[in-house]
Amino acid sequence: MTDVIDLRLDVPVSVDEMAEMVKYFILSENKSGIANYINIFGPQWEASLGASFEELEIQAKALSGDELEAWLKDIAGKLTTTPEQLAQDLQSAGIVWGLVETDDNDRTADLVSKLPGKLKGMTLFDPFVGTKGVTDVERAVRDLGFVAIYASPYRFGIKADDPLFFPIYAKAVELNTPVFIYTAMNYRTDYAMDVGRPLYLDKVARSFPELKIIASCGGWPWVPELIGVARRHRHVYIDTSSHRPKYLGVPGSGFEMLMQFGNTLLQDRIVFASGVGDLGLPIGQIVQEMKELPLKESVKEKWLYQNAAELFNL
């Protein structure tokens, strides 16, 4: 077994873009929003940077404006990946193609065009811009060739069954395009912890029974609830993106029911999505850890390739 489809790849960013991201996490005064992730994933990010965030914050405040920008770009250079490097990483890991998404559809399309066949686009739906959000998604699918839609409670702070998301679910059924929905807890303390709870998918699946839903991020810590939703609705799939694979099979991890049902009754509806950027590991290592999970060999092939290939008709 060598072929893999990865439904959550990171997008290569420029040194300037990465420098701005590092600056935000180091210097942000608002640690209740996305910047709170520094308190959760800081240790693994520090390993990549070669310094603690406390050291970086002290250094950043001691520098002048121009010195700070130059210093940040030097740090960012250690974290960036070019499209060419990404292509090599995918080849080494046996990834046939992967899914990418940015906040700008044209930027996503440009990236996909640089690695034709290796990357496919996913478009983010904005529920707060009225009909424009649906129009933008339709253009991305029909004109730009994107193959998936992202409806994210995490990005927008509203639950999956909020009526603001319903127009895109209806359009996705019309376009016959799968929708990824963030389904797990989050570390943004400016949002409610349960904004991505799996239970909210039930109303969506009942309202749109033909909608192909991928519950992204595995539903933790409500994994049994997500398994129940998937058992009820035949078009609900599950990915485990942003969770390190080797821990999925560890007793007490909270993923015991996923491993049990994913190896049996739901083996046709688990799809691989690495979320490689969140894990801070080489993509090849993440794939290898998936292959080492205590699953039947035929099931591993389904999780890593076959289920996604059938879901996307590829």
Secondary structure, DSSP 8 states (H G I E B T S, - for coil): ---EEES-------HHHHHHHHHHHHH-S-TTSGGGHHHHHHHHHHHHHTS-HHHHHHHHHHS-HHHHHHHHHHHHTTT---HHHHHHHHHHHTEEEEEE--S-HHHHHHHHHHSBTTEEEEEE--TTSTHHHHHHHHHHHHTT---EEEE-HHHHS--TTSGGGHHHHHHHHHHT--EEEE-S----TTS-GGGG-TTHHHHHHHH-TT--EEEETTTTT-HHHHHHHHHH-TTEEEE-TTS-GGGTTSTTSS-HHHHHHHTTTTTTSEE----HHHHTS-HHHHHHHHHTSSS-HHHHHIIIIIHHHHHTT-
